[in-house]
């Protein structure tokens, strides 16, 4: 059975083949171990292959990018940017943080819309 789903990350419609996983679009995405671990922490159901590939890249970039510890070493444009005098944390920051903070952040990569 095939089901049309809407990607919860980008809102694109795609065909989910949960009963025919070998022919599902997600079966063609090679997720890293780190990306699989990250996705296990999210609230996402099925994602489109484009978003799965993007998450794979984001997790790798977060892993290899500038690191911080407890707020030290944050780098503008990687971990945050300033908009109208306010700090806005990026997806990369949240991925490095390792969990959802529950504040309903604009760039929450964990799929929590109303934390």
MDAnalysis code that builds the backbone (N, CA, C; Angstrom):
import MDAnalysis as mda
import numpy as np

u = mda.Universe.empty(345, n_residues=115, atom_resindex=np.repeat(np.arange(115), 3), trajectory=True)
u.add_TopologyAttr("name", ["N", "CA", "C"] * 115)
u.add_TopologyAttr("resid", np.arange(1, 116))
u.add_TopologyAttr("resname", ["UNK", "UNK", "UNK", "UNK", "UNK", "UNK", "UNK", "UNK", "UNK", "UNK", "UNK", "UNK", "UNK", "UNK", "UNK", "UNK", "UNK", "UNK", "UNK", "UNK", "UNK", "UNK", "UNK", "UNK", "UNK", "UNK", "UNK", "UNK", "UNK", "UNK", "UNK", "UNK", "UNK", "UNK", "UNK", "UNK", "UNK", "UNK", "UNK", "UNK", "UNK", "UNK", "UNK", "UNK", "UNK", "UNK", "UNK", "UNK", "UNK", "UNK", "UNK", "UNK", "UNK", "UNK", "UNK", "UNK", "UNK", "UNK", "UNK", "UNK", "UNK", "UNK", "UNK", "UNK", "UNK", "UNK", "UNK", "UNK", "UNK", "UNK", "UNK", "UNK", "UNK", "UNK", "UNK", "UNK", "UNK", "UNK", "UNK", "UNK", "UNK", "UNK", "UNK", "UNK", "UNK", "UNK", "UNK", "UNK", "UNK", "UNK", "UNK", "UNK", "UNK", "UNK", "UNK", "UNK", "UNK", "UNK", "UNK", "UNK", "UNK", "UNK", "UNK", "UNK", "UNK", "UNK", "UNK", "UNK", "UNK", "UNK", "UNK", "UNK", "UNK", "UNK", "UNK"])
u.atoms.positions = np.array([
    [0.843, -1.179, 0.000],
    [0.000, 0.000, 0.000],
    [0.891, 1.246, 0.000],
    [0.557, 2.204, -0.829],
    [1.304, 3.446, -0.936],
    [0.459, 4.561, -0.351],
    [1.127, 5.452, 0.300],
    [0.418, 6.541, 0.954],
    [1.106, 7.852, 0.610],
    [0.315, 8.865, 0.276],
    [0.873, 10.195, 0.048],
    [1.013, 10.863, 1.406],
    [2.205, 11.383, 1.662],
    [2.477, 12.077, 2.916],
    [3.032, 13.451, 2.611],
    [2.951, 14.304, 3.596],
    [3.517, 15.640, 3.506],
    [4.725, 15.679, 4.432],
    [5.862, 16.029, 3.897],
    [7.086, 16.084, 4.693],
    [6.891, 17.120, 5.807],
    [7.085, 16.713, 7.063],
    [6.877, 17.646, 8.168],
    [7.955, 18.728, 8.262],
    [9.031, 18.566, 7.532],
    [10.125, 19.539, 7.574],
    [9.997, 20.590, 6.480],
    [9.601, 20.196, 5.265],
    [9.560, 21.143, 4.142],
    [8.177, 21.270, 3.496],
    [7.234, 20.443, 3.913],
    [5.843, 20.458, 3.424],
    [5.650, 19.950, 2.002],
    [6.651, 19.316, 1.410],
    [6.522, 18.729, 0.080],
    [5.797, 17.386, 0.202],
    [4.896, 17.109, -0.743],
    [4.221, 15.816, -0.743],
    [5.108, 14.769, -1.396],
    [5.060, 13.561, -0.838],
    [5.834, 12.457, -1.403],
    [5.086, 11.157, -1.141],
    [5.462, 10.139, -1.898],
    [4.830, 8.837, -1.765],
    [5.623, 7.980, -0.775],
    [4.953, 7.538, 0.260],
    [5.554, 6.663, 1.262],
    [5.134, 5.228, 0.930],
    [6.106, 4.347, 0.884],
    [5.827, 2.938, 0.586],
    [6.254, 2.082, 1.774],
    [5.594, 2.309, 2.885],
    [5.964, 1.628, 4.123],
    [5.890, 0.104, 3.995],
    [5.008, -0.400, 3.158],
    [4.892, -1.849, 2.971],
    [5.758, -2.372, 1.823],
    [6.490, -1.480, 1.188],
    [7.398, -1.836, 0.097],
    [8.665, -1.009, 0.262],
    [9.291, -1.128, 1.425],
    [10.384, -0.266, 1.837],
    [11.551, -0.257, 0.851],
    [11.793, -1.358, 0.160],
    [12.896, -1.396, -0.808],
    [12.669, -0.454, -1.974],
    [11.421, -0.139, -2.261],
    [11.100, 0.770, -3.356],
    [10.662, 2.152, -2.866],
    [10.775, 2.386, -1.588],
    [10.415, 3.687, -1.034],
    [11.550, 4.672, -1.288],
    [11.210, 5.933, -1.428],
    [12.212, 6.964, -1.692],
    [13.254, 7.039, -0.582],
    [12.880, 6.720, 0.645],
    [13.837, 6.811, 1.752],
    [14.892, 5.704, 1.710],
    [14.595, 4.609, 1.032],
    [15.542, 3.493, 0.959],
    [16.776, 3.848, 0.129],
    [16.668, 4.902, -0.653],
    [17.775, 5.298, -1.525],
    [18.676, 6.350, -0.883],
    [18.359, 6.741, 0.343],
    [19.175, 7.718, 1.060],
    [20.098, 6.957, 1.999],
    [21.373, 7.222, 1.892],
    [22.373, 6.584, 2.753],
    [22.667, 7.510, 3.927],
    [22.006, 7.261, 5.039],
    [22.221, 8.075, 6.229],
    [23.465, 7.615, 6.974],
    [24.211, 8.575, 7.481],
    [25.351, 8.235, 8.332],
    [24.818, 7.731, 9.671],
    [25.672, 7.076, 10.428],
    [25.288, 6.601, 11.756],
    [24.870, 7.791, 12.629],
    [25.622, 8.896, 12.539],
    [25.308, 10.092, 13.324],
    [23.954, 10.684, 12.926],
    [23.657, 10.700, 11.631],
    [22.373, 11.229, 11.167],
    [21.228, 10.334, 11.636],
    [21.421, 9.023, 11.614],
    [20.397, 8.098, 12.118],
    [20.157, 8.318, 13.601],
    [21.237, 8.490, 14.365],
    [21.109, 8.764, 15.798],
    [20.369, 10.071, 16.038],
    [20.703, 11.090, 15.237],
    [20.020, 12.378, 15.378],
    [18.526, 12.230, 15.089],
    [18.180, 11.571, 13.977],
    [16.770, 11.427, 13.607],
    [15.975, 10.656, 14.663],
    [16.639, 9.750, 15.369],
    [15.964, 9.000, 16.438],
    [15.548, 9.924, 17.588],
    [16.167, 11.084, 17.711],
    [15.844, 12.043, 18.773],
    [14.746, 13.020, 18.369],
    [14.333, 12.967, 17.114],
    [13.370, 13.947, 16.615],
    [11.937, 13.432, 16.732],
    [11.010, 14.340, 16.478],
    [9.586, 13.998, 16.499],
    [9.072, 13.700, 15.094],
    [9.979, 13.623, 14.115],
    [9.565, 13.399, 12.733],
    [9.065, 11.983, 12.517],
    [8.047, 11.879, 11.657],
    [7.580, 10.585, 11.177],
    [8.422, 10.315, 9.929],
    [7.842, 10.303, 8.775],
    [8.574, 10.133, 7.520],
    [8.997, 11.492, 6.992],
    [10.190, 11.538, 6.427],
    [10.687, 12.739, 5.770],
    [10.900, 12.439, 4.297],
    [10.830, 13.475, 3.470],
    [11.137, 13.285, 2.053],
    [12.636, 13.035, 1.910],
    [13.033, 12.473, 0.799],
    [14.443, 12.141, 0.582],
    [15.321, 13.395, 0.558],
    [14.803, 14.506, 0.070],
    [15.577, 15.752, 0.053],
    [15.918, 16.185, 1.472],
    [14.944, 16.158, 2.362],
    [15.193, 16.548, 3.755],
    [16.107, 15.550, 4.455],
    [15.967, 14.277, 4.142],
    [16.865, 13.287, 4.739],
    [18.308, 13.556, 4.317],
    [18.508, 13.871, 3.045],
    [19.848, 14.205, 2.562],
    [20.366, 15.489, 3.214],
    [19.492, 16.487, 3.368],
    [19.891, 17.732, 4.013],
    [20.284, 17.493, 5.470],
    [19.531, 16.673, 6.172],
    [19.860, 16.370, 7.566],
    [21.186, 15.634, 7.654],
    [21.410, 14.723, 6.732],
    [22.694, 14.022, 6.676],
    [23.844, 15.035, 6.588],
    [23.706, 16.025, 5.712],
    [24.732, 17.050, 5.535],
    [24.846, 17.960, 6.760],
    [23.710, 18.362, 7.329],
    [23.724, 19.217, 8.510],
    [24.405, 18.542, 9.692],
    [24.104, 17.278, 9.904],
    [24.707, 16.545, 11.019],
    [26.220, 16.447, 10.817],
    [26.630, 16.197, 9.586],
    [28.068, 16.126, 9.291],
    [28.733, 17.488, 9.499],
    [28.065, 18.553, 9.043],
    [28.613, 19.899, 9.213],
    [28.691, 20.275, 10.693],
    [27.668, 19.921, 11.469],
    [27.678, 20.198, 12.907],
    [28.798, 19.435, 13.602],
    [29.029, 18.215, 13.161],
    [30.082, 17.372, 13.745],
    [31.473, 17.940, 13.447],
    [31.678, 18.427, 12.227],
    [32.995, 18.890, 11.798],
    [33.204, 20.397, 11.937],
    [32.135, 21.126, 12.245],
    [32.229, 22.578, 12.350],
    [32.770, 23.023, 13.693],
    [32.844, 24.335, 13.899],
    [33.342, 24.862, 15.165],
    [32.479, 24.388, 16.328],
    [33.121, 23.881, 17.329],
    [32.413, 23.337, 18.489],
    [32.367, 24.380, 19.607],
    [31.434, 24.211, 20.504],
    [31.335, 25.071, 21.670],
    [31.024, 24.193, 22.876],
    [31.250, 24.757, 24.039],
    [30.926, 24.045, 25.277],
    [30.219, 25.014, 26.199],
    [29.000, 24.673, 26.596],
    [28.222, 25.469, 27.548],
    [28.212, 26.959, 27.220],
    [27.969, 27.297, 25.964],
    [27.856, 28.693, 25.566],
    [29.165, 29.352, 25.190],
    [30.289, 28.711, 25.442],
    [31.582, 29.284, 25.077],
    [31.942, 28.872, 23.657],
    [32.486, 29.803, 22.905],
    [32.951, 29.488, 21.563],
    [31.879, 29.564, 20.496],
    [30.750, 30.196, 20.784],
    [29.720, 30.346, 19.756],
    [30.227, 31.263, 18.655],
    [30.017, 30.843, 17.416],
    [30.457, 31.641, 16.283],
    [29.254, 32.138, 15.492],
    [29.246, 33.468, 15.283],
    [28.160, 34.071, 14.519],
    [28.138, 33.478, 13.113],
    [26.963, 33.283, 12.579],
    [26.659, 32.717, 11.261],
    [26.757, 31.191, 11.240],
    [27.407, 30.588, 12.205],
    [27.407, 29.128, 12.297],
    [26.426, 28.705, 13.387],
    [26.584, 29.225, 14.568],
    [25.727, 28.869, 15.700],
    [24.522, 29.805, 15.841],
    [24.664, 31.029, 15.417],
    [23.587, 32.010, 15.578],
    [23.770, 33.152, 14.585],
    [22.722, 33.958, 14.477],
    [22.812, 35.232, 13.773],
    [21.977, 36.223, 14.562],
    [22.165, 37.495, 14.314],
    [21.436, 38.533, 15.029],
    [20.423, 39.142, 14.075],
    [19.162, 39.183, 14.523],
    [18.102, 39.765, 13.708],
    [17.307, 40.722, 14.595],
    [17.255, 41.956, 14.193],
    [16.565, 43.003, 14.953],
    [17.010, 43.004, 16.420],
    [18.322, 42.875, 16.619],
    [18.895, 42.934, 17.955],
    [18.724, 41.674, 18.796],
    [18.186, 40.624, 18.209],
    [17.976, 39.369, 18.948],
    [18.832, 38.258, 18.369],
    [19.278, 37.394, 19.235],
    [20.064, 36.234, 18.806],
    [19.118, 35.138, 18.339],
    [19.390, 34.593, 17.163],
    [18.594, 33.504, 16.609],
    [19.545, 32.331, 16.384],
    [19.283, 31.216, 17.062],
    [20.157, 30.049, 16.942],
    [19.826, 29.254, 15.681],
    [20.861, 28.727, 15.044],
    [20.725, 27.986, 13.790],
    [20.434, 26.510, 14.049],
    [20.076, 25.811, 12.986],
    [19.898, 24.350, 13.084],
    [21.193, 23.691, 13.546],
    [22.317, 24.197, 13.052],
    [23.608, 23.611, 13.424],
    [23.848, 23.714, 14.926],
    [23.507, 24.854, 15.505],
    [23.633, 25.022, 16.958],
    [22.795, 23.970, 17.684],
    [21.551, 23.837, 17.266],
    [20.638, 22.905, 17.941],
    [21.098, 21.459, 17.786],
    [21.627, 21.119, 16.625],
    [22.133, 19.754, 16.421],
    [23.317, 19.505, 17.348],
    [24.234, 20.469, 17.440],
    [25.370, 20.313, 18.348],
    [24.909, 20.265, 19.806],
    [23.873, 20.996, 20.127],
    [23.341, 21.013, 21.497],
    [22.906, 19.613, 21.911],
    [22.336, 18.867, 20.962],
    [22.028, 17.461, 21.202],
    [20.610, 17.137, 21.621],
    [19.790, 18.161, 21.853],
    [18.394, 17.902, 22.221],
    [17.583, 19.178, 22.023],
    [16.289, 19.006, 21.996],
    [15.383, 20.146, 21.875],
    [15.310, 20.847, 23.231],
    [15.397, 22.175, 23.206],
    [15.346, 22.944, 24.453],
    [13.911, 23.211, 24.894],
    [12.943, 22.975, 23.999],
    [11.537, 23.153, 24.354],
    [11.035, 24.579, 24.278],
    [11.820, 25.473, 23.662],
    [11.424, 26.882, 23.599],
    [10.735, 27.266, 22.291],
    [10.436, 26.311, 21.437],
    [9.773, 26.616, 20.169],
    [10.638, 27.435, 19.227],
    [11.917, 27.117, 19.162],
    [12.878, 27.878, 18.359],
    [12.529, 27.870, 16.871],
    [12.839, 28.967, 16.207],
    [12.572, 29.138, 14.778],
    [13.228, 28.052, 13.936],
    [14.440, 27.654, 14.282],
    [15.187, 26.687, 13.476],
    [15.336, 25.340, 14.185],
    [14.328, 24.952, 14.937],
    [14.388, 23.668, 15.648],
    [14.465, 22.520, 14.638],
    [15.560, 21.749, 14.653],
    [15.680, 20.632, 13.720],
    [15.061, 19.342, 14.262],
    [14.447, 19.411, 15.433],
    [13.914, 18.224, 16.079],
    [12.443, 17.960, 15.749],
    [11.845, 18.846, 14.979],
    [10.469, 18.618, 14.529],
    [9.418, 18.960, 15.567],
    [9.789, 19.734, 16.568],
    [8.835, 20.133, 17.593],
    [8.285, 21.509, 17.245],
    [7.045, 21.544, 16.825],
    [6.450, 22.799, 16.412],
    [6.019, 23.612, 17.630],
    [5.328, 22.986, 18.518],
    [4.875, 23.657, 19.740],
    [5.495, 22.952, 20.939],
    [6.694, 23.329, 21.256],
    [7.418, 22.676, 22.358],
    [6.749, 22.965, 23.687],
])
